[in-house]
Amino acid sequence: MAFLHPWACVLVSCISVSLVGEFNLSDLYPPLWNESPGQFSDYRVENGKHIIDPWVYPERMGMYKILVNKTASYFEKFAPDNEQNILWGLPLQHGWQYTTGRLVDPSGRTDCGYETGDHLCISVDSWWADMNYFLSALPFLGAVDSGIMGISSDQVTLSPPPKDQTKFCLDVSSCQSSFPQTMSKWNTFYKHLQLTSSSFDDLLKYLWDAHTSSLKDVYKVFEDRLEYYSEPEADFGRDWCVALDYLATSRFPTTFIRVSEFQKALPPRVLVSGDKAPFISNFTALQNTVLLGLNLLHKVDSATGSSFLTFKALQEPHRLISTYPRKELS
């Protein structure tokens, strides 16, 4: 058990990549942030409903942009310029997925997502894209349902993917029906967001509760998508899901700067056969170290059923306990 905690510490508090020199927040925005829709009126309307296609990169990114903009006022008490908005982690992670080629069709059967094809397309066969769907649709529609977005629940709907439509919910009603507990967790987060008495740590707790629940709901549903990837990339996807439990328990602050720094430690491209950390030549030393650490953390977590609970206990003196249950991966 003495071996586990240092690696968890690396993930939670030891990754700190300095941003050298002066910079503007706009310099770190996700790709195509400025070009993405920023208000509901930027989307097409049919029969009184705003129609959003989350299988087109700028349209999915626009959902995050509206969400971050609509919630900005609630984070003013923590810092100016919306930098401390803890919802920034969602669009920044989506931007990393796009930049690193993780939203393309991994089967190679279509040109979806590729630079030489439909480069703005998000493939329904991408494991990363499918998992991310529920970290865009559920928080976005949960915000609509909470009233924080300024439109009613029946005024927005998402376009279905070209296949496997029954695996995805498309509006507030269907998401509540398919994922009642997770939608309730997002509602709880937005409820506390609107309370002036809520602390930053309170909001992190409720956000991470909803975040991890969103992924836990659908992990098994899309696990077969990992078969499209090389063994190193598939392992990284599984490792990442385990690491999120630890980040959640530690209440990692998903603010703009912290997430931008953190993502510099993540793989800058899709892993291929033969990639083995810490010996990947075109990765930085930090990226190699973190990739190795993620894999070791997963192995120890799987081998010792009490690892996650032990980590929670180690964090308790710092009041960093999460109520999210340990996720079992097979």
Summary of the structure (lengths in Angstrom):
residues: 330
radius of gyration: 19.1
end to end distance: 21.2
largest distance: 60.0
contacts: 1005
relative contact order: 0.14
helix: 55%
strand: 4%
